[in-house]
Amino acid sequence: MTQNSLNPLSSHVLLVPQKPVERVRAYFTDHGFDVGELIASGFALTGPRAAYLETFGTDPDTVQSDELPLERLPHEIADGIEAVAVLAPPDFGPASY
């Protein structure tokens, strides 16, 4: 998945059931992400590439799986997250203009 470096990147945070949600959401807001509304067991996360690099230690475009690593997150935050799924852009339409 390769995106223009100026475009914000998106992912989806899947939460562990019955863990404090607001602490997790506040953490990402404090680290430069736009945090979406809580829907079912997760929320959308959108932010600049630099925020992803600083927070997760990797570029979402270069991860080998569909999930971001949680090792760099504080234990009390990672403990409330089941996974941070990387969202691929739509695979249709023109590749460039």
C-alpha positions as CSV (number, residue, x, y, z in Angstrom):
1,M,0.0,0.0,0.0
2,T,1.7,3.2,-1.1
3,Q,0.1,6.6,-0.5
4,N,1.3,10.1,-1.1
5,S,3.3,11.1,2.0
6,L,1.1,14.3,2.4
7,N,-2.1,12.4,2.7
8,P,-3.2,11.3,6.1
9,L,-3.1,7.6,6.8
10,S,-6.0,5.6,8.3
11,S,-6.2,2.5,10.5
12,H,-8.8,1.0,12.8
13,V,-8.3,0.3,16.5
14,L,-9.9,-2.9,17.7
15,L,-10.5,-2.8,21.5
16,V,-10.3,-5.5,24.1
17,P,-13.7,-6.0,25.6
18,Q,-14.3,-4.4,29.0
19,K,-11.2,-2.3,29.1
20,P,-11.2,1.5,29.6
21,V,-11.8,3.1,26.2
22,E,-11.4,6.8,27.0
23,R,-7.8,6.4,28.1
24,V,-6.9,4.7,24.8
25,R,-8.7,7.3,22.7
26,A,-7.1,10.2,24.7
27,Y,-3.6,8.7,24.2
28,F,-4.0,8.7,20.4
29,T,-5.5,12.2,20.4
30,D,-2.5,13.4,22.5
31,H,-0.2,11.9,20.0
32,G,-1.5,13.8,16.9
33,F,-4.2,11.5,15.6
34,D,-7.8,12.3,14.8
35,V,-9.8,9.7,16.7
36,G,-13.2,8.6,15.4
37,E,-16.3,7.9,17.3
38,L,-16.5,4.6,19.2
39,I,-18.5,2.1,17.0
40,A,-19.0,-1.4,18.4
41,S,-15.6,-2.5,19.5
42,G,-13.3,0.0,17.9
43,F,-12.7,3.4,16.4
44,A,-11.0,4.9,13.3
45,L,-7.6,6.5,13.6
46,T,-6.3,9.0,11.1
47,G,-3.1,10.9,11.2
48,P,0.0,12.0,9.5
49,R,2.8,9.6,8.7
50,A,5.0,11.2,11.3
51,A,2.5,10.4,14.1
52,Y,2.4,6.7,13.0
53,L,6.2,6.6,12.9
54,E,6.6,8.2,16.4
55,T,3.8,6.2,18.0
56,F,4.2,2.7,16.5
57,G,7.8,2.9,15.3
58,T,6.9,2.0,11.7
59,D,5.3,3.3,8.6
60,P,1.9,1.7,7.9
61,D,2.9,1.4,4.2
62,T,5.9,-0.8,5.0
63,V,4.4,-3.3,7.6
64,Q,4.5,-6.9,6.5
65,S,1.0,-7.6,8.0
66,D,-2.4,-6.0,8.2
67,E,-1.7,-4.9,11.8
68,L,0.6,-2.3,13.4
69,P,3.0,-3.5,16.2
70,L,1.9,-2.5,19.7
71,E,5.3,-2.9,21.4
72,R,6.0,0.8,21.5
73,L,2.8,1.7,23.2
74,P,2.7,2.1,27.0
75,H,1.6,-1.2,28.7
76,E,-1.6,0.4,30.0
77,I,-2.6,1.5,26.5
78,A,-1.6,-1.7,24.6
79,D,-3.4,-3.7,27.2
80,G,-6.7,-2.2,26.1
81,I,-6.1,-2.8,22.3
82,E,-6.6,-6.1,20.5
83,A,-5.1,-4.8,17.3
84,V,-4.6,-1.7,15.1
85,A,-5.6,-2.8,11.6
86,V,-4.1,-1.0,8.6
87,L,-6.6,0.1,6.1
88,A,-5.7,-0.3,2.4
89,P,-6.9,2.5,0.1
90,P,-9.6,1.4,-2.4
91,D,-8.3,-0.7,-5.2
92,F,-10.2,0.8,-8.1
93,G,-10.0,3.9,-10.3
94,P,-6.9,5.5,-11.8
95,A,-3.6,5.0,-10.0
96,S,-2.4,8.5,-10.9
97,Y,-3.6,11.6,-12.6
